[in-house]
Amino acid sequence: MQSAQRYYRSGAQRGFILVAVIWVLLALGTLTTIYSLYLANSAMALSVYDDRLETEAAVSGALELVNYRLSDPNKPTRPTHGAFSFRVGKANVAVNFVSEAARIDLNAASKALLAGLFAVVGASPASANEYADRVIGWRTRPKPGKQSDEDALYRAAGVPYTPRGAPFTHLNELFLVHGIPRAIIERASEYLTVYNGKRDVDIRDAAPEVIAALPGMTPGRLNAFLTARETITDSKMLLNAIGGPQPGVGIEASDGIRVRIRVRFDNGARSAAEAVIYLGDPYRVLAWREDAMMHETGTTGR
């Protein structure tokens, strides 16, 4: 009888030990899985961090090269636009650049040019003129000792601020201007800048929408000019092709340069950046953007 009891107790102990061993093995398996996931996530994080560092190196290298090419004193005339590519680390880098003079400057453009652009992006003629008035009202310094009509307009509309009364510091400030629909601003922003500093736009590089915004421009003249621009390389001949010197028309580049950079890594990853620089030694970064976010420095390029 005692032998039987000892046998059953021994079997129960062995069963308990077996269950404990199984639980330990399961725990070890879980820990192994967690550790494997940790290693995988760490490797992915390190890879992303490595790509980030290479992107920064690519962007920095691209801006340096653009500044060097356009500041080279050995070149009698510098290009107003261009493209090139290079390789850095484990990535191929493609670079496009264009003078900021190809855009309409919010702080310098005439009312007619601003209204023309607003009309091109969808505003009615009456609304386009109204929006241009609001832009000029925002950037114009009030006369000393005289009540500002623009301030009164904002107060009457219940807006909790008044116009700056000074130049725009960045494009996003346009969203604060009273009365201009957000959709119009978003469409117009692609053709606007605060880094040109000129009343005129450089017709050599300006987008068709910018050319269309010029005072007195008609669809027929626009199409004829765009066709001529594809073959004419001489600036004076191009000026004649648009009808000669006139308000808003220029053939002068800006020291502000917009640079677009695309980075393609050997592992398939991609990134993109855009910057506006002011040429010099050293050059200055006026604005930069990665993906969909533009970070303005608040420094105009004039």
Summary of the structure (lengths in Angstrom):
residues: 302
radius of gyration: 31.2
end to end distance: 105.6
largest distance: 121.6
contacts: 871
relative contact order: 0.14
helix: 48%
strand: 18%
